[in-house]
Amino acid sequence: MQRSVALRAKLKTPKPKHRPDQSEYTLADFCHAVTYHQIRCGKNKGIKINMFKDINDSPYFGAPNIQALQKNRDDQVEDLRDLPGAVIHARTFSVDDPEAIGWQRIKDVVAKEGIVTFRGADESVISKARKELAEFDPSEHYWDIFMADAATIRDVCSHVASMPLPAGLVRMADDGITAKLARQVQHFLNEHGVSPFSIPALLGQLFDAKLVVLMNSNDQIAAAGFAAMTHNRHSPFAGTAWVGLIAVDPALRGMGLGKQVDAICNLAAVDELGASATMEFVARDNIPSRAMLEGCGLRHVEGKSVAMFSRSADRITR
């Protein structure tokens, strides 16, 4: 542990219960079985660190409530990997078949975390959710779903992805996608209104995923995107990769870079992750992003949406 972190650490016993809205977490909370992030536990279990600050050895990023959501999603990957109705990983606890996973579990999540997301929800699911979750008086937020099969992605995105990048930009090679760069990506996404994932998630250490990063001549991030296999075998979207976390430096907008990064991510999903299709989510009033997805061959899925029910008015991400 770095000296500066150690100086801020405070020994408290007994260890208090974890709550999603707390800004402090024990070191034991960060003992994950991922190769890059190694913390020795034992007598340190009672030490608490304020994680609202950007501490280098933490894989999480953002305000305390966002870090809590990131930690919960990472911790639940193994439990959700083969659980009917569950999405393996997302920003919030997400379901694609609420009847399969059960409404009581969904209610328990909302009671604990204050938020849940329904993926691929039609009007009947949304209506049922309003009824089942009425006691929480939740706010509702919606994103449309865009999808394309692998053949379409290869046909449309191959040309877009292979176009020359703007002068001075290069795509970071796989061996350059490190934990340090993933931390920079977290900062970059956050600065552009995109809520990031944890470092292990971004690096594909929890599930199959691909992080795409474009760098400028000053070794600064110019654009980023992500593709991940987050649907288990029980899902109506089994075999479909989710593509998202697309962000571009404002100084480079208007050059088609967002579309190119999106195309690279979609192509990586089918060619490198083995996806049979890809999906992306976009707000209903985000006309530029909708055009970008259509330019990569994806089409709006009528009658299906991503519906977030939250006890807060915060959308978490754009």
N, C-alpha and C positions, 0 to 999 in steps of 0.2 A: 504494500500500500504506500502511496506517495506520502511524504511527510505532511504536505498541506492538507491532504485528506485526513490523515491521522490526527492532526491537530483539531480538526472540526468534529471528529468522532467523539461520541459521548457514550459511556458505558451505562446501560440502564437494564435493570432486572426487576421483576421478571419481564420477559419479552411480551409486549402488548400485542393484541390481536391486530392482524393486518386489515386495513380498510382501504378501499380504492381511492378515497379522497385524501389519504394521508400523504404528506410530502416527504416522509422519512421511511426508509426501509432498512431491514437488517442485512448484513453481508450475506447471511445464509440465503436470503432471497435471490441473490445473484450467483449462486453456485449452480451453473448450468453445464451440462455435458457437451460442450462445444470446444473445439480444439484451441481457438484463439483466446478464449476467455476463461482463465484459470484463477480461481480464488481458493485459498486454503481455508477450510472451515475449522470448526472445533471450538476453541476458547473465544473466537471472534464472533460467535453467534449472538452475543448480546450487544455488539457494537452497532450503532445506528448512524447513518449518514444522510444528510439532507440532499436528496437527489434532484432538487429543483435546479441546482447548478450543473454545469456541463463537466462532469467528472469523467476523466479519460477511461477509467476501467469499468464504466457502466455501459452496457449495450443499449440502454434506453435513452430517449431524447424527448425534451419538451416539458410542458407543465406537469405537475405531479399526477393529475388525473389521466393525462395522456400516457405517461410512463406506466401507470398502473394497468391501463388497458393493454399496452404493449407486452408487459410482463405476463398478464393473464393469458393473452393469446399464445405466447411462446410456450408457457407451461402446459397448455391444454392440447398441443399438437398431437401428442401420442394418443391421448384419450379420444380425440376426434377423428383420427386418421381412418378409422373403420366404423364410426358411429353413424347409423342411418339418420339422415336429416341434418347433419352438421356440416358446415363448411370448415375445412381443416384450419384455415388461418385467414384473418382479415383484420381491419382496424378494430372492429367490435365483434362481440359474439354474434355469429351469423348462421342462419339456417336456410336450407333450400327445400325443406319438407317439414313444416312445423308439426304435422300430425305424427310423423315418424319419430321425431325427437321428444314430442310431448309438450303440451302447453304449460304444465307445472314447472318443468325445467326452464322454460323461457321466462316465466314469471319470476322464478328464483334469480335468474340472471339480471333482470330489470331491477329487482329489489336490491341486489348487491352492487351492480355496476351502473345502473341508471339508464341503460341503453341496450338495444338489440336491433339487428338488421335482418330483414327477410329478403333473400336473393331469389329472383325469378318469381316474385309474387304477382298473382293476378288479383282481380277485384274480390274474389271470394276469400282469399287469404287475408287481404287487407281488411275486409269487413270483419272477419273472425278475429283478427288481431286487435281491432278497435274494441271489440266486445270483451275479449279476454284480458286486455291490458287497461281497461277503463279505470280501474282503481288507482293507476299511477298518473292519470291525466296527462298522457305524453304528448309531446310535439311530434309532428310527422314531417319527414323530409324524403324527397324522392329523386331518383336518378333513372334515366332510361337505359335500357340494355341494347348494346350493338354487338352483333356476332358475325362471324364468317367461318366457313369450313377451311380445312388446311389447303385444299386445292386452290381456292380463291385467294387465300393469303399468299401462296407461292406465286400465283399468276400476277397479282397486283403489286404486292409489296417488294418482290425481287427487284423490279426496276427502280422503285423509289429508294430502296435501301442502298442500292449500288451507285446512286448518283454521287458525284464528287462532293465532299463536304466543303463548306465555306472556307476560304483561305485562313490558315492558321489553326484549324480544328483537326483533331485526331480522335479516333475511338480508342479508349483505354483497352489494352489487351487483357485477357483473362488473368494472367499472372500479376497484373497491376491492380486488380480489384481486391484490395486488402481491407482489413478492419479500419485502418486509418482513413482510407478513401471513403469507406461506407459512412464514417462519422461526418466527413465533409459533405457527403450526399444528404445526410440527415439535415444538416444546416441549410444546404441549398434548397431542398424541398420545402422546408419550413419557411424560408424567406419568401417563397413564391406561392404560399397559401396551400401547400400540399402536405398533409399530415404524414410523416414518414413511419416506416416500420423500424423494428429493432435491428441492430447490426447482424445478429445471427440470421434473421429472416432475409435481410437484404443480400447476405452472402450465400444464401441457399443451403445453410447448414441445418435447417429444420425440415425442409421439404424442397423438392426440385424447383429451382428458380434461377433466373438470369437477370443480373443487374447490368444495364447499359449506361456507360458514362462517356460523354464527349468532353475533351479538355481543350482549352485554348493555348496559345503560345506562351502564356504566362503561368501555365500549370494550374489554372483555375477551371472549375467546372463550368462548362458552357451549356450543357443540357444533360438530362438523365431520364431514364425510363426503366421499367421493370416488367418481367413476365414470370408467372408462377403457376404451378399445378396445385391448386387449392381445393379441388373437388375430389371426394373419395368415390369408391366404386359404387356406392349406393345412390349417388347424386343424379338428378336428371341432367346434370351437366358433366357427368363423368367423362374424362378425357379432354375436357375443355380447359384451356389455360386462361387465367385472368391476366390482362395487361393493364398497367396503370402507372401511377407515380410519374407521369410525364410532366416535365418542367423544362423551360428554356429561359436563359438569361434574357431579360427584357431588351437589352441592347442588340440582341440578335433576332428578335422577332420580326416577322414579315418577310423572312427569307426562306420559308418552307422547312425550317429546321425541326419544328415540332412534328410535322408530318413524317419527316425522314426518321427521326428517333422512334416514332410510333411504328413505322414500317419495320425498322430493325428489330424492335421488341417482338412484334407479331411474327416475324420470320424466325427469330430465335425460338419462339414458343413452339412452332411446328417442326423446325429442322433440328433444334438442339434438345428441346424438352420432350419431343414426341407427341405434342398435342394434336388431336384430331380436329380441333376448332379453337377459336379464340373468342373472348368476350371482353368488352370494355363498358364502363359506366360513365354517363355524362348527364349533367344537370339539364333540365328541359329548356332552360333559357340560355344555355351556352352554345350559341350559334356557331362560333368559330371552331370549337372542339367537335361539334357534330359534323361539320364539313370536313374536318381533318380525318375523322374516322371513316367517313364515306370515301374519302380519297385513298384510304388504305384497303378498301374493299368490304368493310363491315357495313351491315345494314341494321336499321332499327327493328327490334323484335316487338311487334305489336302485342299489346295486352299483357306484357310482362314488365316488371320494374324492380328496382332495388328500393325497398321501403325501410327507412330507419325510424324507429319509435324511441323517443328519448325524453327523459324527465327534465332535460335542459333544452333550451332553444338553440344551443350550439350545434352546428352541422359537423363539427370536427374537421372536415376538409371541404374543399370547394366542390 
